[in-house]
Amino acid sequence: MKEMHDIKTKRDVNLLVTKFYEKVRKNEILAPFFDGIEDWDEHLERLTSFWESSLFLQTKFYGNPLEAHIKADREHDN
């Protein structure tokens, strides 16, 4: 098992976000929710910025994550 450590930097956040979404994109249930993302590098950077601002309160995040999730829910409502 890989040794874990506390998330302390933007690089740590990016590593966590990147690894998490690598798994999500391979998951047959979750992957379709993310099919509309064309630029994954940009999306991962945006997610990193969101979580960095949430965790460390150092970076100002501009965007509306709630709106994006409502839209995804509507598109995948079963």
N, C-alpha and C positions, 0 to 999 in steps of 0.2 A: 504494500500500500504506500502511496506517495505521501510524503510528509506535508502537512498543512501548516500554514502560518496565517497570522492576522492580515487583514486587508488594510494596508497603510498608505498606498500610493495609487495614483491614476493607473499606473502600469498593472498593479495588482487587480484593480477593478476591471481593466480591459481583458486581462487573462481570464478572469472568472466569467465575464460576459461572453467572450469568444468561445470558451470551452462549453459553456451552457448551451449556446445556440448551435454549436456543432452537433450536439446530441439532439436538440429539438428538431433540427432540419432532417435528421435521419429517422425520426419517430413518425410512423405512419398516421397517427391520430393528430399530432400537433403540427406537423410540417405543412399541411394545406393552409393553415392560418397565415403562413408567411410566404406563400407563393407569389404574392404581388410585390414583394420587395425586389427591386431590380439591382440596386447598388448595396451589396451587403457590407462593404467596407464603410460606406457612409452611415449605414444603419447601425453598425456596431459602434462606431465612434459616437453617434448620437446617444445610444444606450449607455455607453461608458460615461459620457458627460452627465446624463441624467442621474446615474447612480453615484457618480463622484460628487455631484452637488448635493444629493440626498444624504450621503454618508459623511462627507467632510464639511459641508456648508461653506465651501471655498469658491466654488464655481457657480456662476449664474446660468441656469438652464433655461433656454427659450424653446418653447414648444408646448404642445397640448397632448400628453400621453393619454388622457382620458378620452379625448375625441377619437384618437386612433384606435383605441380598444373598443369603443362603442361601434365604430364602423366595421371592425373585424367581426364583432359579435353579430351584427346585422347580416353581413355577407355569409356567415357560416351558421345561421340559425337553423337548427334541425328540429 
